[in-house]
Amino acid sequence: MKKVMILFLVIFSLSFSFELKKENFKITKNKSLKLSEEEMKNQSEKVVEVFNKEISDKIESKNKVIKYSENTNLETGKKNFKVNMPNVLMNNKVYEKTIYEIENINFISKNKVEIIYIEKSPNIFEIMFSEEFNKKLEDKVSKELGYKLDKEKIQKLSNEEKLKANVIIMSESQNEMIKRLDNNQFEYETEKRKMILEKNQKKWEYKDEETLESDGFDIFDSMFENFGK
């Protein structure tokens, strides 16, 4: 069933809901920088506002990515295009459980600051490629279709049958995933990141970002690992 999941895998877009924990972070500065604690505190509040907006904008921009699928009308032979919209409820559930936690705001200069933060998000791919999840999904899909779906069977399906199977697989997969998110039956994957802001005419603006550490599940490694089995 892992092969089936790979063959029908849809990349979910991200929704616009998350948790920001901003208490108890450190505020530091370069030793040579002359900046009072009061000013650092005041500027940090503005920095956090920009950080919050940047995370929101990043999520929103990912949500604008829309995939299109093509199928042929069997009677007319005409090509039809269909918008493949991700499950909004599924996406909302993922980001309701996502946590952004600022660890440190470090002033490099009066006009440049580093924000070190942690992003904790549900590792949905680890769930999707687990033996237990795929066995449950395989049973549900086989029951809905009336036959067991494997790689050999998929190759023999018509386009219409493949479309039907795809809808059932994604529907059952998302339903099961939502249950697990609601019940907190998942592990977090964690990334430690650094965001750079610079001040332009008294206003802080985003300049750059990089990942410092990550313990995330690599979907591409998993795909290659499981495809030959």
TORMAR-355454 format. One record per residue: x, y, z of N, C-alpha, C in turn; residue in one letter. Coordinates in steps of 0.2 Angstrom, whole numbers, padded with zeros to 4 digits, always signed. Layout:
REM TORMAR-355454
XYZXYZXYZA...
//
This chain:
REM TORMAR-355454
+0004-0006+0000+0000+0000+0000+0004+0006+0000M+0011+0006+0002+0015+0011+0002+0016+0014-0005K+0017+0009-0010+0018+0010-0017+0012+0014-0019K+0006+0012-0017+0000+0015-0019-0001+0022-0017V+0001+0023-0011+0001+0030-0008+0006+0035-0012M+0012+0032-0014+0017+0036-0018+0014+0037-0025I+0011+0033-0028+0008+0034-0034+0003+0039-0035L-0001+0039-0029-0007+0044-0029-0005+0050-0024F+0001+0051-0022+0002+0056-0017+0001+0063-0020L-0003+0067-0016-0004+0074-0017-0001+0078-0012V+0002+0084-0015+0006+0088-0010+0001+0093-0007I+0000+0093-0001-0005+0097+0002-0003+0104+0003F-0007+0109+0001-0005+0116+0002-0006+0118+0010S-0004+0123+0012-0004+0125+0019-0009+0131+0020L-0012+0130+0026-0018+0135+0028-0015+0140+0032S-0020+0144+0035-0018+0151+0038-0019+0151+0045F-0017+0146+0049-0018+0145+0056-0012+0142+0059S-0010+0145+0064-0004+0143+0068-0004+0146+0075F+0001+0143+0079+0001+0145+0086+0008+0148+0087E+0009+0154+0089+0015+0158+0090+0016+0159+0098L+0022+0155+0100+0024+0156+0107+0029+0161+0107K+0028+0167+0110+0034+0172+0110+0036+0174+0117K+0034+0170+0122+0036+0172+0129+0043+0169+0131E+0046+0172+0135+0052+0169+0138+0058+0169+0133N+0058+0172+0127+0064+0172+0123+0069+0177+0125F+0075+0175+0124+0081+0180+0126+0082+0186+0121K+0084+0191+0123+0086+0197+0119+0093+0199+0120I+0097+0198+0115+0104+0199+0116+0107+0204+0110T+0113+0206+0111+0116+0210+0106+0123+0209+0106K+0126+0211+0100+0134+0211+0100+0137+0215+0105N+0142+0213+0108+0145+0216+0114+0147+0223+0112K+0149+0225+0106+0151+0232+0104+0146+0236+0102S+0140+0234+0102+0134+0238+0100+0131+0242+0106L+0131+0248+0105+0128+0253+0111+0120+0253+0110K+0117+0249+0114+0110+0249+0113+0107+0248+0120L+0103+0252+0123+0100+0251+0130+0095+0245+0130S+0094+0243+0136+0089+0237+0137+0082+0239+0135E+0081+0246+0137+0074+0248+0135+0073+0248+0128E+0078+0251+0124+0077+0251+0117+0077+0244+0114E+0081+0240+0116+0081+0233+0114+0074+0230+0115M+0071+0231+0121+0064+0228+0122+0059+0231+0117K+0059+0238+0116+0055+0241+0112+0055+0239+0105N+0061+0238+0103+0062+0236+0096+0061+0228+0095Q+0062+0225+0100+0060+0217+0100+0052+0216+0099S+0048+0221+0102+0041+0220+0101+0039+0221+0093E+0043+0226+0090+0041+0227+0083+0044+0222+0079K+0050+0219+0081+0053+0213+0077+0048+0207+0077V+0045+0206+0083+0040+0200+0084+0034+0201+0079V+0032+0207+0079+0026+0209+0075+0028+0207+0067E+0034+0209+0065+0036+0208+0058+0037+0200+0057V+0040+0197+0062+0040+0190+0062+0034+0186+0061F+0029+0188+0065+0022+0185+0065+0019+0186+0058N+0020+0192+0055+0017+0193+0048+0021+0189+0043K+0027+0189+0044+0031+0185+0039+0029+0177+0039E+0028+0175+0045+0026+0168+0045+0019+0167+0042I+0014+0172+0043+0008+0171+0041+0008+0172+0033S+0012+0177+0030+0012+0178+0023+0015+0172+0020D+0020+0168+0023+0023+0162+0020+0018+0157+0019K+0014+0156+0025+0009+0151+0024+0003+0152+0019I+0001+0159+0019-0004+0161+0014-0001+0160+0007E+0005+0162+0006+0008+0161-0001+0008+0154-0004S+0009+0149+0001+0009+0142-0001+0002+0140-0002K-0003+0143+0001-0010+0141+0000-0012+0143-0007N-0009+0147-0010-0011+0150-0017-0009+0145-0022K-0005+0140-0021-0003+0135-0026-0008+0130-0027V-0011+0130-0034-0016+0126-0036-0014+0121-0041I-0015+0115-0040-0014+0110-0045-0019+0109-0050K-0018+0108-0056-0023+0106-0061-0022+0099-0064Y-0028+0095-0064-0027+0088-0067-0031+0088-0073S-0029+0084-0078-0032+0083-0084-0035+0076-0085E-0041+0076-0088-0045+0070-0090-0048+0070-0096N-0050+0065-0100-0053+0065-0106-0060+0062-0105T-0065+0066-0108-0072+0064-0108-0072+0058-0113N-0075+0052-0111-0075+0046-0115-0080+0047-0121L-0085+0051-0120-0090+0051-0125-0088+0056-0131E-0085+0062-0129-0083+0067-0134-0076+0067-0136T-0072+0064-0131-0065+0064-0133-0061+0071-0131G-0065+0076-0128-0062+0082-0126-0058+0082-0120K-0053+0086-0119-0049+0087-0113-0053+0091-0108K-0053+0089-0102-0056+0093-0097-0051+0094-0091N-0051+0100-0089-0046+0102-0084-0050+0103-0077F-0048+0100-0072-0051+0101-0065-0046+0103-0060K-0048+0108-0056-0044+0111-0051-0044+0106-0045V-0038+0104-0043-0037+0099-0038-0036+0102-0031N-0041+0104-0028-0040+0108-0022-0039+0103-0016M-0034+0105-0012-0033+0101-0006-0038+0101-0001P-0038+0097+0004-0044+0097+0009-0042+0102+0014N-0047+0107+0014-0045+0113+0018-0045+0111+0026V-0050+0107+0028-0050+0105+0035-0044+0101+0037L-0041+0097+0032-0035+0094+0034-0029+0099+0035M-0029+0104+0031-0024+0109+0031-0024+0113+0038N-0031+0115+0039-0032+0118+0045-0030+0115+0051N-0031+0108+0051-0029+0104+0057-0022+0104+0058K-0018+0103+0052-0011+0103+0053-0008+0109+0056V-0010+0115+0054-0008+0121+0056-0011+0123+0063Y-0016+0121+0065-0019+0122+0072-0014+0119+0077E-0010+0113+0075-0006+0110+0079+0002+0112+0078K+0003+0117+0073+0010+0119+0072+0011+0125+0077T+0017+0124+0080+0020+0129+0085+0026+0133+0082I+0026+0139+0083+0032+0143+0082+0034+0146+0088Y+0040+0145+0090+0043+0147+0096+0049+0151+0096E+0049+0157+0097+0055+0161+0097+0060+0160+0102I+0066+0158+0101+0071+0157+0106+0075+0163+0108E+0077+0167+0103+0082+0172+0104+0081+0178+0099N+0081+0184+0101+0082+0189+0096+0088+0193+0097I+0093+0193+0092+0100+0195+0093+0101+0201+0089N+0102+0207+0092+0104+0213+0088+0111+0213+0085F+0112+0212+0079+0119+0212+0076+0121+0220+0076I+0116+0224+0074+0118+0231+0074+0111+0235+0075S+0111+0241+0075+0104+0245+0076+0099+0243+0071K+0102+0241+0065+0098+0241+0059+0097+0233+0057N+0100+0229+0061+0100+0222+0058+0099+0217+0064K+0094+0212+0064+0093+0208+0069+0092+0201+0067V+0094+0196+0071+0093+0189+0070+0088+0186+0074E+0083+0182+0071+0078+0179+0076+0079+0172+0075I+0081+0168+0081+0081+0161+0081+0075+0158+0083I+0072+0154+0080+0066+0151+0082+0065+0144+0080Y+0060+0140+0083+0059+0133+0082+0052+0133+0079I+0052+0129+0074+0045+0127+0071+0044+0120+0072E+0038+0118+0076+0036+0111+0077+0030+0110+0074K+0030+0105+0069+0024+0104+0065+0023+0096+0065S+0016+0094+0065+0015+0087+0065+0018+0084+0059P+0021+0078+0060+0025+0074+0055+0020+0070+0051N+0016+0073+0046+0011+0069+0043+0014+0064+0038I+0020+0065+0036+0023+0060+0031+0025+0054+0035F+0028+0055+0041+0029+0049+0045+0023+0044+0046E+0018+0048+0047+0011+0044+0048+0010+0040+0042I+0010+0044+0036+0008+0041+0030+0012+0035+0028M+0018+0035+0029+0022+0029+0027+0023+0024+0033F+0019+0025+0038+0020+0019+0043+0016+0013+0041S+0018+0007+0043+0015+0001+0042+0008+0001+0044E+0007+0003+0050+0000+0003+0053-0005+0007+0050E-0003+0013+0048-0007+0018+0045-0009+0015+0038F-0004+0012+0034-0005+0010+0027-0009+0003+0027N-0009-0001+0032-0013-0007+0033-0020-0005+0034K-0021+0000+0038-0028+0002+0039-0031+0005+0033K-0027+0009+0030-0029+0013+0024-0031+0008+0018L-0026+0003+0018-0027-0003+0013-0034-0006+0014E-0035-0008+0020-0042-0011+0021-0048-0007+0019D-0047-0001+0021-0053+0004+0020-0054+0005+0012K-0048+0006+0009-0049+0007+0001-0051+0000-0002V-0049-0005+0000-0051-0012-0003-0058-0013-0002S-0061-0011+0004-0068-0012+0005-0072-0007+0001K-0070-0001+0000-0074+0004-0004-0074+0002-0012E-0068-0001-0014-0067-0002-0021-0070-0009-0023L-0070-0014-0018-0072-0020-0019-0067-0025-0022G-0061-0023-0022-0055-0027-0024-0049-0024-0021Y-0043-0028-0020-0037-0026-0017-0033-0022-0022K-0031-0016-0020-0027-0012-0025-0019-0013-0024L-0016-0015-0029-0009-0015-0029-0006-0012-0035D+0001-0012-0036+0004-0009-0042+0002-0012-0048K+0002-0019-0048+0000-0022-0054-0007-0021-0056E-0012-0020-0051-0019-0019-0053-0020-0012-0055K-0016-0007-0052-0016+0000-0054-0015+0001-0062I-0009-0003-0064-0007-0002-0071-0013-0005-0076Q-0017-0009-0074-0023-0011-0078-0029-0007-0078K-0029-0002-0073-0035+0002-0072-0036+0007-0078L-0042+0008-0080-0044+0013-0085-0043+0020-0081S-0042+0026-0085-0042+0032-0082-0047+0034-0077N-0053+0032-0079-0059+0033-0075-0059+0029-0068E-0056+0023-0069-0055+0019-0063-0050+0022-0058E-0044+0024-0062-0039+0027-0058-0041+0033-0054K-0045+0037-0057-0048+0043-0054-0052+0042-0048L-0057+0037-0049-0061+0034-0043-0057+0032-0038K-0051+0028-0039-0047+0025-0034-0043+0031-0031A-0041+0036-0034-0037+0041-0032-0042+0045-0027N-0048+0046-0028-0053+0050-0024-0054+0046-0018V-0055+0040-0018-0056+0036-0012-0050+0035-0008I-0044+0035-0011-0037+0034-0007-0036+0041-0003I-0037+0046-0007-0036+0053-0003-0041+0054+0002M-0047+0053+0001-0053+0054+0005-0051+0050+0012S-0050+0044+0011-0049+0039+0017-0043+0041+0021E-0037+0043+0017-0031+0045+0020-0032+0052+0024S-0036+0056+0021-0037+0063+0025-0041+0062+0031Q-0046+0058+0030-0051+0056+0036-0047+0053+0042N-0043+0049+0040-0039+0045+0045-0034+0050+0048E-0031+0054+0044-0026+0059+0047-0029+0064+0051M-0035+0067+0049-0039+0072+0053-0040+0069+0060I-0042+0062+0061-0044+0059+0067-0037+0059+0071K-0032+0057+0068-0026+0057+0072-0023+0064+0075R-0024+0069+0070-0023+0076+0073-0027+0078+0078L-0034+0077+0078-0038+0078+0083-0037+0075+0090D-0034+0069+0089-0033+0065+0095-0025+0066+0097N-0022+0070+0094-0014+0071+0095-0010+0064+0095N-0012+0060+0090-0009+0054+0088-0003+0055+0083Q+0001+0059+0085+0007+0061+0080+0013+0063+0084F+0019+0063+0080+0025+0065+0083+0026+0072+0079E+0029+0076+0083+0031+0083+0080+0038+0082+0076Y+0039+0085+0071+0045+0086+0068+0047+0093+0069E+0054+0094+0070+0056+0101+0073+0062+0104+0068T+0061+0110+0067+0066+0114+0063+0068+0120+0067E+0075+0121+0068+0077+0127+0071+0080+0131+0065K+0077+0137+0065+0078+0142+0059+0080+0149+0062R+0084+0152+0057+0086+0159+0058+0083+0164+0053K+0079+0169+0055+0077+0174+0051+0081+0181+0052M+0082+0184+0046+0086+0190+0047+0081+0196+0045I+0081+0201+0049+0077+0207+0048+0082+0213+0047L+0080+0218+0043+0084+0224+0043+0080+0230+0043E+0082+0235+0046+0078+0241+0047+0079+0246+0041K+0073+0248+0038+0074+0252+0032+0069+0258+0034N+0072+0264+0035+0068+0270+0037+0063+0269+0043Q+0067+0266+0048+0063+0265+0054+0058+0259+0054K+0058+0255+0049+0054+0250+0049+0057+0243+0047K+0056+0238+0051+0059+0232+0051+0056+0228+0045W+0061+0225+0041+0059+0221+0035+0062+0215+0034E+0059+0210+0032+0062+0203+0031+0068+0203+0025Y+0073+0200+0027+0079+0200+0022+0081+0193+0020K+0081+0188+0025+0083+0182+0023+0081+0177+0028D+0082+0170+0027+0081+0165+0032+0084+0159+0030E+0086+0155+0035+0089+0148+0034+0088+0143+0039E+0088+0137+0037+0087+0131+0042+0094+0130+0046T+0094+0130+0052+0100+0128+0056+0100+0121+0058L+0095+0118+0060+0094+0111+0062+0087+0108+0060E+0087+0102+0058+0081+0099+0056+0081+0091+0058S+0075+0089+0061+0075+0082+0062+0069+0079+0058D+0067+0083+0053+0061+0081+0049+0061+0075+0045G+0056+0072+0043+0055+0066+0039+0056+0067+0032F+0061+0064+0029+0063+0066+0022+0058+0061+0017D+0053+0064+0014+0048+0061+0010+0052+0058+0004I+0057+0061+0001+0060+0058-0005+0064+0052-0003F+0067+0052+0002+0071+0046+0004+0066+0041+0005D+0061+0042+0008+0056+0036+0010+0053+0034+0003S+0052+0038-0002+0049+0036-0008+0054+0031-0012M+0060+0033-0012+0065+0029-0015+0066+0022-0012F+0066+0023-0005+0067+0017-0001+0061+0012-0002E+0055+0014-0002+0049+0010-0003+0047+0008-0010N+0049+0011-0015+0047+0010-0021+0049+0003-0024F+0055+0001-0022+0057-0006-0025+0055-0012-0021G+0051-0011-0016+0049-0016-0011+0043-0020-0014K
//
